[in-house]
Amino acid sequence: MWRDPGAPADSFYEVRPECTDVPKSRFRIKAGKTLSARKWQAAFTPEGYLDIGKILRRIQRGGVHPSIRGEVWEFLLGCYDPKSTFDEREQIRQRRRYQYARWKEECRQMFPVVGSGRFVTAPIITEDGQPVQDPIVLSQINPEKKSGLPPKSEIDAVNGKLTNGNTVACSTSSSCEVLERVEEPTNRATVDKKEIQWKLTLHQIGLDVVRTDRTLVFYEKQENLSKLWDILAVYAWIDKDVGYCQGMSDLCSPMIILLHDEADAFWCFERLMRRLRGNFRCTERSVGVEAQLHNLAAITQIIDPKLHQHLETLGGGDYLFAFRMLMVLFRREFSFCDSLYLWEMMWALEYDPDLFSLYEDSEAANEKAEGSKGKVKSIRQCGKFERENMRSGARSSEAPLPISLFLVASVLKDKSSKLLQEARGLDDVVKILNDVTGNIDAKKACSGAMKIHKKYLRKAKKP
């Protein structure tokens, strides 16, 4: 039977011509399978209510057309309730845009480069909050001044440390008009610790931004790089428990490309971080993702005990070799286009129709994290992975494991024979797993994850 090979989607995410070693995308836009703009629009009622169940099934069959990916993701990530109207969503959108603008202005008051169309890649302050007067820093803050140090008042303004208490104009930034009056040092002898911590991360964000998706033509433009930096800087300020960690730029980058409005991209990223921030939360004793690695070990021990034993023998029982896959959701293992395809299928499979209300109500969100049942919901509106959890009763005891863990377990299962036969040390394990880059089919990986998930639920139930 003749099968439609589909149209390639790489043209939507143009790669720089000199980057010849980028993995080819496997994702194809297929008529009748991929969610098209026409099918997407037809899923809304005249008032704006969305038949999310129908959308989920289509995404699981063939992903989302790149032209509508951003707006579809806003629903998949819980930015909007499918049971809301067009007018209700517009009100929420405008309220969030205003909130983001307020947070961004708050950041700009502390460091005027925020929102200026520029960003920094060198430290701007010392550990004790003193401004760094390094020429590299000053050239990034004041690009119009090619040589010589700017007046000390400007340096102080940039670092939020004015000593004379006067209102000062920021002459080097078009978006920075006038800084508000800063309190006398007698009232603020030292910069707030949180502000120092935030400023200490800004250059690291900049270093990561210039390395993120650098093969894409999109990021040849300074304005797009600075937009990514701005969003990550604002997020680092509002999420004071987590701040900024390496890997977040990889998670945020697609949002910038898919959603033209910076505030909309920020809120999509913020919703994604609701799912993943636990991986980035660090203490003196542990890194957040260690809990997920422990869960991965438990899954593998049940699904493939021989492989688990072999990995433990090699000293890999902590499963740190899977750290990157979980932290950035397979961004390194897939081409840019295929990683987006993988993400939307994952989110469609584990979609919970209560996402919006759970995120809007912080108490409910805490209950969800603790494994609370919550209100009864329509199973038809849930993703396939979520439905399996509901049927198995996983929701009634503890928070369910994310599908990303079963995706990693699927990759390990697929490479089990090779790992058992050829891996004689952890270096071999890493090498074998690195070889999967560009060679995984996203849809097959999700199918494999679902099979392992079913098997895990079945075996984990047994006494």
Backbone torsions as a table, in degrees:
resi	resn	phi	psi	omega
1	MET	NA	136.4	-179.6
2	TRP	-71.7	134.0	-179.8
3	ARG	-121.0	137.9	178.5
4	ASP	-69.8	116.1	-179.4
5	PRO	-70.2	-17.3	179.0
6	GLY	84.3	163.8	179.7
7	ALA	-98.2	137.2	178.3
8	PRO	-65.0	151.7	-177.6
9	ALA	-110.9	2.8	-176.5
10	ASP	-60.4	-27.0	-177.8
11	SER	-64.0	-19.8	178.7
12	PHE	-78.1	-18.7	-178.9
13	TYR	-131.6	74.9	-170.8
14	GLU	-63.2	133.5	179.7
15	VAL	-98.3	142.3	179.1
16	ARG	-61.3	136.1	-173.7
17	PRO	-59.1	-29.1	-178.8
18	GLU	-76.9	-11.9	-179.5
19	CYS	-90.1	89.7	-173.5
20	THR	-94.5	-9.8	-176.3
21	ASP	-100.7	16.7	179.5
22	VAL	-76.1	133.2	179.6
23	PRO	-59.2	140.3	177.1
24	LYS	-72.7	142.4	-179.9
25	SER	-80.1	140.9	176.8
26	ARG	-94.1	-20.7	-177.6
27	PHE	-62.6	133.4	177.8
28	ARG	-129.4	141.6	175.8
29	ILE	-81.5	112.2	-175.4
30	LYS	-115.7	125.9	178.6
31	ALA	-61.7	133.3	178.9
32	GLY	86.6	-10.2	179.4
33	LYS	-121.6	-52.8	179.2
34	THR	-70.3	137.9	177.8
35	LEU	-66.4	113.1	-178.0
36	SER	-92.7	167.6	177.2
37	ALA	-60.8	-37.5	-179.2
38	ARG	-66.0	-46.8	179.4
39	LYS	-65.2	-36.1	179.9
40	TRP	-63.8	-49.0	-179.3
41	GLN	-65.4	-34.8	-178.7
42	ALA	-71.2	-15.0	-178.3
43	ALA	-81.8	-6.3	178.9
44	PHE	-97.9	143.6	171.3
45	THR	-79.5	168.4	178.0
46	PRO	-55.7	-29.6	179.6
47	GLU	-80.2	-21.9	179.6
48	GLY	115.6	2.6	176.9
49	TYR	-70.4	138.2	-175.0
50	LEU	-108.1	132.5	173.1
51	ASP	-82.3	84.2	-173.2
52	ILE	-67.2	-31.1	179.5
53	GLY	-59.7	-43.9	179.0
54	LYS	-63.9	-39.8	-179.9
55	ILE	-65.6	-42.8	-179.6
56	LEU	-59.9	-43.7	-178.7
57	ARG	-63.7	-40.0	179.6
58	ARG	-67.2	-40.7	179.3
59	ILE	-62.9	-41.6	-179.8
60	GLN	-65.1	-23.8	179.1
61	ARG	-82.1	-38.2	-173.5
62	GLY	-157.8	20.1	176.5
63	GLY	74.1	-164.9	-175.0
64	VAL	-119.8	138.9	176.6
65	HIS	-63.7	134.0	-176.7
66	PRO	-55.0	-27.6	-176.8
67	SER	-68.9	-21.3	-178.9
68	ILE	-120.1	6.7	-172.7
69	ARG	-56.3	-45.1	-177.0
70	GLY	-58.3	-48.9	-177.4
71	GLU	-70.5	-30.1	176.4
72	VAL	-69.7	-41.9	179.9
73	TRP	-60.3	-33.3	179.9
74	GLU	-59.3	-32.7	176.4
75	PHE	-79.7	-43.7	-178.5
76	LEU	-59.6	-34.2	-177.5
77	LEU	-90.2	-0.7	176.1
78	GLY	86.1	17.9	175.7
79	CYS	-67.8	-33.6	-177.7
80	TYR	-133.6	153.0	178.4
81	ASP	-90.2	126.1	177.3
82	PRO	-58.1	-23.0	-178.6
83	LYS	-89.5	15.6	178.2
84	SER	-99.5	162.9	179.3
85	THR	-93.6	169.3	176.4
86	PHE	-56.9	-44.9	-177.9
87	ASP	-64.7	-41.8	179.5
88	GLU	-63.2	-41.0	179.7
89	ARG	-67.6	-37.4	178.8
90	GLU	-64.4	-38.6	177.1
91	GLN	-63.5	-43.2	178.4
92	ILE	-63.7	-42.9	-179.1
93	ARG	-60.1	-46.5	-178.6
94	GLN	-66.6	-38.3	178.1
95	ARG	-63.7	-41.5	-179.9
96	ARG	-69.8	-37.8	177.8
97	ARG	-62.1	-39.4	177.9
98	TYR	-65.5	-42.0	-179.9
99	GLN	-63.2	-43.7	179.0
100	TYR	-62.8	-41.9	178.9
101	ALA	-60.5	-38.5	178.0
102	ARG	-65.0	-46.1	178.8
103	TRP	-63.1	-41.0	-179.2
104	LYS	-65.3	-39.8	177.5
105	GLU	-65.6	-37.7	176.4
106	GLU	-59.7	-42.1	178.2
107	CYS	-68.3	-39.2	-179.1
108	ARG	-64.6	-34.8	178.0
109	GLN	-63.8	-32.7	178.9
110	MET	-81.7	-32.0	-177.9
111	PHE	-150.5	99.5	-170.5
112	PRO	-62.8	-7.8	176.6
113	VAL	-70.1	-26.5	175.9
114	VAL	-59.2	126.5	179.0
115	GLY	81.0	5.6	-176.6
116	SER	-91.6	-7.2	-174.4
117	GLY	88.4	6.8	178.4
118	ARG	-126.3	177.9	174.0
119	PHE	-157.5	169.4	-177.0
120	VAL	-115.5	150.6	176.5
121	THR	-126.8	5.4	177.7
122	ALA	-123.5	148.5	-178.4
123	PRO	-55.6	138.1	-177.8
124	ILE	-103.8	-19.9	175.8
125	ILE	-140.0	164.4	176.0
126	THR	-87.9	174.4	-178.9
127	GLU	-59.5	-28.5	-179.8
128	ASP	-95.7	11.5	173.1
129	GLY	90.2	8.4	179.3
130	GLN	-83.4	140.1	-179.7
131	PRO	-65.2	140.4	177.2
132	VAL	-90.6	125.0	-178.0
133	GLN	-103.9	36.8	177.3
134	ASP	-72.1	138.9	-179.2
135	PRO	-55.6	-35.4	179.8
136	ILE	-64.2	-45.3	179.5
137	VAL	-61.3	-47.2	-176.3
138	LEU	-65.9	-33.8	179.3
139	SER	-71.0	-31.0	178.0
140	GLN	-75.0	-34.8	179.7
141	ILE	-77.4	-38.6	-177.9
142	ASN	-123.8	71.5	-174.0
143	PRO	-64.0	-20.6	-178.1
144	GLU	-76.4	-16.7	179.9
145	LYS	-99.9	106.8	-172.3
146	LYS	-77.2	-28.6	-176.5
147	SER	-147.1	160.8	178.6
148	GLY	78.7	155.8	-179.7
149	LEU	-83.6	141.5	175.2
150	PRO	-72.3	167.1	177.8
151	PRO	-57.0	147.7	-178.1
152	LYS	-59.7	-31.2	179.6
153	SER	-61.7	-35.6	179.4
154	GLU	-70.9	-41.0	178.2
155	ILE	-61.0	-44.9	179.4
156	ASP	-62.8	-38.8	179.9
157	ALA	-63.1	-42.7	-179.9
158	VAL	-61.6	-35.0	-177.9
159	ASN	-95.8	7.4	177.3
160	GLY	66.5	31.0	-173.3
161	LYS	-129.0	44.3	177.8
162	LEU	-59.7	138.1	-177.8
163	THR	-104.5	-12.1	-177.6
164	ASN	-102.8	-5.6	176.1
165	GLY	74.2	6.3	-178.9
166	ASN	-87.7	160.1	173.7
167	THR	-78.2	129.8	-174.1
168	VAL	-124.4	137.2	175.5
169	ALA	-82.3	138.8	176.5
170	CYS	-93.7	94.9	-168.1
171	SER	-76.3	-10.2	-173.0
172	THR	-103.1	3.2	-179.4
173	SER	-128.9	125.7	-178.7
174	SER	-65.5	-30.0	-177.4
175	SER	-89.1	-7.1	-178.1
176	CYS	-105.5	104.9	-175.7
177	GLU	-86.8	-69.2	-179.2
178	VAL	-141.4	131.1	176.7
179	LEU	-76.1	141.4	176.8
180	GLU	-69.7	159.5	-178.2
181	ARG	-57.5	130.4	-179.9
182	VAL	-102.1	141.0	-175.4
183	GLU	-63.0	152.7	176.4
184	GLU	-60.9	147.0	178.4
185	PRO	-60.8	-20.0	177.2
186	THR	-65.8	-29.3	178.5
187	ASN	-90.9	-16.5	-177.5
188	ARG	-142.6	75.4	-173.7
189	ALA	-61.9	-35.8	178.2
190	THR	-130.3	152.0	176.7
191	VAL	-66.1	140.3	178.3
192	ASP	-49.3	137.7	-176.8
193	LYS	-58.1	-38.6	179.8
194	LYS	-65.5	-37.8	178.9
195	GLU	-66.8	-40.5	177.2
196	ILE	-60.9	-47.3	-179.1
197	GLN	-59.6	-40.9	178.9
198	TRP	-63.6	-46.7	-178.1
199	LYS	-65.7	-30.5	178.8
200	LEU	-68.3	-21.1	-179.2
201	THR	-90.4	-15.7	-171.0
202	LEU	-61.1	-39.0	-179.8
203	HIS	-72.0	-32.5	177.8
204	GLN	-66.8	-38.2	174.7
205	ILE	-59.2	-45.2	179.7
206	GLY	-60.7	-42.8	178.6
207	LEU	-62.0	-38.7	179.4
208	ASP	-73.1	-36.3	-179.5
209	VAL	-59.5	-44.3	-177.2
210	VAL	-71.6	-14.8	178.1
211	ARG	-97.1	-11.9	-173.5
212	THR	-80.2	125.3	177.0
213	ASP	44.8	43.1	-176.1
214	ARG	-69.4	-9.5	177.7
215	THR	-80.8	-11.0	-176.7
216	LEU	-87.5	138.1	176.9
217	VAL	-59.8	-33.4	-178.1
218	PHE	-51.9	-40.1	-175.8
219	TYR	-90.3	13.1	169.1
220	GLU	-75.8	-19.6	-179.2
221	LYS	-87.4	128.4	178.9
222	GLN	-57.1	-38.1	-176.7
223	GLU	-62.8	-32.8	179.3
224	ASN	-75.7	-37.4	175.3
225	LEU	-63.0	-44.3	-178.2
226	SER	-68.6	-32.2	177.0
227	LYS	-64.5	-43.1	177.4
228	LEU	-62.3	-43.0	179.5
229	TRP	-63.8	-43.9	179.9
230	ASP	-58.9	-47.7	-178.2
231	ILE	-62.1	-44.7	-179.4
232	LEU	-68.0	-35.6	177.9
233	ALA	-65.9	-43.6	179.0
234	VAL	-65.5	-43.1	179.7
235	TYR	-62.1	-42.1	-180.0
236	ALA	-60.7	-30.6	179.7
237	TRP	-76.3	-41.6	-174.5
238	ILE	-81.7	-27.9	178.4
239	ASP	-98.5	82.7	-171.4
240	LYS	-74.1	-19.4	177.7
241	ASP	-73.5	-37.2	-176.1
242	VAL	-104.9	-40.7	-178.5
243	GLY	67.9	-129.9	176.9
244	TYR	-121.3	138.4	175.0
245	CYS	-134.8	151.2	176.8
246	GLN	-58.7	138.9	-176.8
247	GLY	110.2	-27.7	-179.4
248	MET	-65.4	-32.6	179.8
249	SER	-64.3	-33.5	177.8
250	ASP	-68.3	-31.8	179.7
251	LEU	-79.5	-31.0	-176.7
252	CYS	-84.2	-32.3	-174.2
253	SER	-50.3	-47.8	179.9
254	PRO	-60.2	-31.6	-178.9
255	MET	-64.3	-38.6	179.9
256	ILE	-63.7	-39.0	-176.6
257	ILE	-74.3	-37.9	-173.8
258	LEU	-84.4	-29.5	-176.4
259	LEU	-117.0	117.2	-172.9
260	HIS	-69.2	-34.8	179.7
261	ASP	-80.5	127.6	-175.7
262	GLU	-60.0	-40.8	-179.4
263	ALA	-65.1	-40.1	178.0
264	ASP	-63.4	-40.8	178.3
265	ALA	-63.9	-40.5	178.7
266	PHE	-59.1	-47.4	-175.7
267	TRP	-69.2	-30.5	175.1
268	CYS	-65.9	-43.8	177.8
269	PHE	-64.0	-42.3	-179.6
270	GLU	-60.9	-39.7	178.2
271	ARG	-67.4	-38.9	176.7
272	LEU	-63.6	-39.4	-179.9
273	MET	-67.7	-24.9	174.9
274	ARG	-57.7	-35.3	179.6
275	ARG	-77.3	-34.9	-166.2
276	LEU	-110.3	-7.5	-172.1
277	ARG	-61.3	-27.1	177.1
278	GLY	-59.6	-30.9	178.3
279	ASN	-67.0	-28.0	-175.1
280	PHE	-96.4	-9.2	-178.0
281	ARG	-75.5	121.5	-176.7
282	CYS	-115.6	145.9	171.5
283	THR	-124.3	179.5	178.7
284	GLU	-64.9	-24.2	-175.0
285	ARG	-99.7	-24.7	-173.9
286	SER	-154.4	162.0	172.4
287	VAL	-103.5	139.4	-173.3
288	GLY	-52.9	-37.9	-175.5
289	VAL	-68.0	-13.6	179.9
290	GLU	-60.0	-33.6	178.5
291	ALA	-64.2	-40.0	178.3
292	GLN	-68.8	-37.7	177.7
293	LEU	-64.6	-37.1	176.4
294	HIS	-63.7	-41.6	177.5
295	ASN	-64.8	-38.1	177.8
296	LEU	-62.3	-41.5	177.5
297	ALA	-61.0	-40.7	-179.5
298	ALA	-65.8	-39.7	178.2
299	ILE	-63.8	-47.8	-178.3
300	THR	-63.6	-37.1	179.5
301	GLN	-62.4	-34.6	179.2
302	ILE	-79.9	-43.2	-174.1
303	ILE	-79.5	-40.9	-176.1
304	ASP	-141.2	74.4	-174.8
305	PRO	-58.9	-33.8	179.4
306	LYS	-63.7	-43.3	179.2
307	LEU	-65.9	-42.7	179.4
308	HIS	-59.7	-44.4	179.6
309	GLN	-62.7	-40.9	179.6
310	HIS	-63.2	-43.8	179.5
311	LEU	-64.7	-37.6	177.9
312	GLU	-66.2	-39.8	178.6
313	THR	-61.4	-35.7	179.8
314	LEU	-79.6	-3.2	-178.8
315	GLY	87.6	16.0	-178.9
316	GLY	-106.0	23.0	-177.9
317	GLY	-64.6	-16.6	177.1
318	ASP	-83.3	-8.9	175.8
319	TYR	60.1	28.7	179.7
320	LEU	-63.9	-20.1	178.4
321	PHE	-64.8	-17.1	179.3
322	ALA	-97.9	4.5	-176.1
323	PHE	-53.0	-50.3	-175.0
324	ARG	-65.4	-40.9	-179.7
325	MET	-56.7	-42.6	-176.7
326	LEU	-78.1	-36.3	-176.0
327	MET	-68.1	-40.7	-176.8
328	VAL	-117.2	19.9	174.5
329	LEU	50.2	53.4	172.2
330	PHE	67.1	20.9	179.7
331	ARG	-61.1	-31.2	-177.9
332	ARG	-82.9	-23.3	-175.1
333	GLU	-87.2	-14.8	-178.5
334	PHE	-123.9	158.9	170.1
335	SER	-64.8	165.2	-179.3
336	PHE	-56.3	-49.5	-177.6
337	CYS	-61.9	-43.4	-178.5
338	ASP	-70.0	-31.4	178.4
339	SER	-67.0	-34.9	176.6
340	LEU	-67.0	-40.5	177.4
341	TYR	-61.1	-44.2	178.6
342	LEU	-62.3	-46.4	-177.5
343	TRP	-58.9	-48.5	-175.9
344	GLU	-67.4	-31.1	175.2
345	MET	-70.4	-40.1	176.1
346	MET	-59.0	-48.0	-177.0
347	TRP	-68.5	-33.7	177.0
348	ALA	-68.4	-39.1	-179.5
349	LEU	-67.8	-38.6	-177.4
350	GLU	-102.4	19.2	-177.1
351	TYR	-62.7	132.7	177.0
352	ASP	-117.5	119.0	-177.5
353	PRO	-63.4	-12.8	178.3
354	ASP	-89.3	2.6	-175.6
355	LEU	-51.5	-50.6	-175.4
356	PHE	-58.6	-51.0	-177.7
357	SER	-66.7	-34.7	178.7
358	LEU	-65.6	-40.1	179.4
359	TYR	-73.6	-34.2	-179.2
360	GLU	-72.7	-31.1	-179.0
361	ASP	-105.6	104.8	-174.5
362	SER	-62.6	-34.0	178.5
363	GLU	-65.5	-42.3	178.3
364	ALA	-64.8	-37.3	179.6
365	ALA	-62.8	-39.1	178.0
366	ASN	-66.1	-38.0	177.9
367	GLU	-63.2	-39.6	-179.8
368	LYS	-62.5	-43.1	-178.8
369	ALA	-64.0	-29.0	-179.9
370	GLU	-87.6	0.9	176.2
371	GLY	90.1	19.9	179.1
372	SER	-66.3	148.9	179.6
373	LYS	-66.6	-41.8	-176.1
374	GLY	71.0	-171.8	-176.7
375	LYS	-77.2	159.6	178.8
376	VAL	-68.6	136.9	-179.7
377	LYS	-130.3	161.4	-179.2
378	SER	-73.9	124.0	-179.1
379	ILE	-66.1	-25.6	-180.0
380	ARG	-66.7	-27.2	-178.8
381	GLN	-87.9	0.9	-178.9
382	CYS	-97.1	155.1	173.2
383	GLY	-71.0	163.0	-175.6
384	LYS	-61.3	-41.4	179.2
385	PHE	-64.3	-43.7	178.9
386	GLU	-63.9	-38.3	179.5
387	ARG	-63.1	-39.9	178.2
388	GLU	-62.2	-40.1	177.8
389	ASN	-63.5	-41.5	-179.7
390	MET	-65.4	-42.9	-179.0
391	ARG	-65.7	-35.7	-176.2
392	SER	-79.9	-12.4	-178.1
393	GLY	82.7	12.8	-178.8
394	ALA	-60.1	-31.0	-177.8
395	ARG	-68.5	-23.6	-172.1
396	SER	-80.3	-17.9	-175.2
397	SER	-109.1	-51.8	-177.7
398	GLU	-151.0	164.7	-179.4
399	ALA	-59.2	132.9	-177.9
400	PRO	-70.6	156.1	177.6
401	LEU	-76.5	143.5	-179.2
402	PRO	-72.5	156.5	-178.1
403	ILE	-64.8	-25.4	-180.0
404	SER	-57.8	-35.2	178.5
405	LEU	-64.2	-39.8	-178.8
406	PHE	-75.0	-24.9	173.2
407	LEU	-67.2	-44.6	176.8
408	VAL	-63.5	-42.7	178.5
409	ALA	-61.2	-34.7	177.8
410	SER	-65.6	-41.2	177.6
411	VAL	-64.2	-43.4	179.1
412	LEU	-63.2	-41.8	179.5
413	LYS	-63.3	-40.6	-179.8
414	ASP	-64.6	-32.4	-179.0
415	LYS	-100.4	11.9	-174.3
416	SER	-57.0	-49.3	-177.5
417	SER	-61.3	-44.5	-179.6
418	LYS	-64.1	-41.3	179.2
419	LEU	-65.6	-41.5	-179.6
420	LEU	-67.6	-37.2	-175.3
421	GLN	-85.0	-36.2	-169.9
422	GLU	-110.7	-21.6	-176.6
423	ALA	-78.9	114.0	178.5
424	ARG	-112.2	3.5	178.6
425	GLY	-170.7	171.9	-178.1
426	LEU	-64.5	-31.0	177.4
427	ASP	-61.0	-37.9	178.5
428	ASP	-67.3	-38.6	178.5
429	VAL	-61.0	-46.8	-180.0
430	VAL	-62.4	-42.4	-178.7
431	LYS	-64.0	-45.1	-179.7
432	ILE	-62.7	-41.2	-180.0
433	LEU	-72.9	-31.8	176.7
434	ASN	-66.5	-27.4	-179.2
435	ASP	-68.9	-12.6	179.6
436	VAL	-77.8	-13.3	-177.9
437	THR	-55.8	122.6	179.9
438	GLY	78.4	-0.2	-176.3
439	ASN	-117.7	15.2	179.2
440	ILE	-108.1	136.3	174.2
441	ASP	-90.7	120.1	-174.0
442	ALA	-59.5	-42.8	-178.0
443	LYS	-67.2	-42.3	178.5
444	LYS	-65.8	-36.1	178.9
445	ALA	-63.9	-40.6	177.8
446	CYS	-67.1	-39.4	177.0
447	SER	-62.3	-43.1	177.8
448	GLY	-63.1	-39.2	179.0
449	ALA	-64.3	-39.3	179.3
450	MET	-65.1	-40.4	178.7
451	LYS	-64.1	-44.3	179.6
452	ILE	-65.7	-37.2	178.4
453	HIS	-61.3	-45.9	178.1
454	LYS	-61.0	-45.7	-179.2
455	LYS	-63.6	-40.2	-179.7
456	TYR	-64.3	-45.6	-179.9
457	LEU	-61.3	-39.8	-177.6
458	ARG	-67.9	-46.2	-176.6
459	LYS	-75.7	-33.5	-178.6
460	ALA	-68.4	-23.8	179.8
461	LYS	-72.7	-29.3	-175.5
462	LYS	-67.7	138.6	-179.8
463	PRO	-67.6	NA	NA
